[in-house]
């Protein structure tokens, strides 16, 4: 049984070869924890000791490969080093996959009011959600809604701060990607909201081929937030980062599990598929999950600063 579990764990490290392998990678921590649980008793039996030790070490190494590079402590340490360069101003970006058929939309709207973000990126903005969001459009007058031919709706960007080039705020790939350049205290920051489809065997790979050239044209300073339906250590997430010249902030933690399960299970054994990426002068100061808002995804809040723009530098923006 332990050997059978080890096969998908190892296969998950070869996600660039085939989407099936990358699908295993999303469950790396869960499978590795199960391997440790099953193999640990073998350590106490002479004939099985070497197998048990090997399996436990494999499980620990697999978990470490997913946790250590994306740990909150390392991210916060890096932020602490750079915080003096970012200046005193702090900004907030809130990302939520609203769930197209969320039965309690007022919970999400109340959470937005409590969090007071400067910018909001949204996924699964259905027609029903468009109506609900009208109640906060006075507070967030700068808007980009991306229509989708699917019933779950597209992405959206809502901002208190003005779009630098409103006519250049655009939607791509049937509403799964929206990009707007936001003027944050005189700095041009490209904001991207992304919702990827399900991974293999459902994903057809064409989506990555369509959005990669767009992400490649992001400006020098940018933030991307979205439901990737993929873990931050997956090949899929690395492709996103590579295409946009972005860095994944993988310290958010589990954000998705079926709505029927208790919230504490979503936070502990769920999948970390809602992710944040940054580039350029963005200094991530804190990332955290907020209370349940009625969706099967937890809201994610990013607090960030901006390094001063050197006189010799120029803020390039989206070139699409």
Secondary structure as GFF3:
##gff-version 3
##sequence-region A 1 320
A	DSSP	alpha_helix	2	11	.	.	.	ID=ss1
A	DSSP	three_ten_helix	12	14	.	.	.	ID=ss2
A	DSSP	alpha_helix	19	25	.	.	.	ID=ss3
A	DSSP	alpha_helix	28	39	.	.	.	ID=ss4
A	DSSP	three_ten_helix	40	44	.	.	.	ID=ss5
A	DSSP	three_ten_helix	46	48	.	.	.	ID=ss6
A	DSSP	alpha_helix	49	67	.	.	.	ID=ss7
A	DSSP	three_ten_helix	68	70	.	.	.	ID=ss8
A	DSSP	alpha_helix	72	86	.	.	.	ID=ss9
A	DSSP	beta_strand	91	97	.	.	.	ID=ss10
A	DSSP	alpha_helix	105	115	.	.	.	ID=ss11
A	DSSP	beta_strand	119	125	.	.	.	ID=ss12
A	DSSP	alpha_helix	127	133	.	.	.	ID=ss13
A	DSSP	three_ten_helix	134	136	.	.	.	ID=ss14
A	DSSP	beta_strand	142	145	.	.	.	ID=ss15
A	DSSP	beta_strand	154	159	.	.	.	ID=ss16
A	DSSP	three_ten_helix	166	168	.	.	.	ID=ss17
A	DSSP	beta_strand	170	172	.	.	.	ID=ss18
A	DSSP	beta_strand	177	184	.	.	.	ID=ss19
A	DSSP	beta_strand	187	195	.	.	.	ID=ss20
A	DSSP	alpha_helix	206	215	.	.	.	ID=ss21
A	DSSP	beta_strand	222	227	.	.	.	ID=ss22
A	DSSP	alpha_helix	235	244	.	.	.	ID=ss23
A	DSSP	beta_strand	247	249	.	.	.	ID=ss24
A	DSSP	alpha_helix	263	269	.	.	.	ID=ss25
A	DSSP	beta_strand	274	279	.	.	.	ID=ss26
A	DSSP	beta_strand	282	289	.	.	.	ID=ss27
A	DSSP	beta_strand	300	306	.	.	.	ID=ss28
###
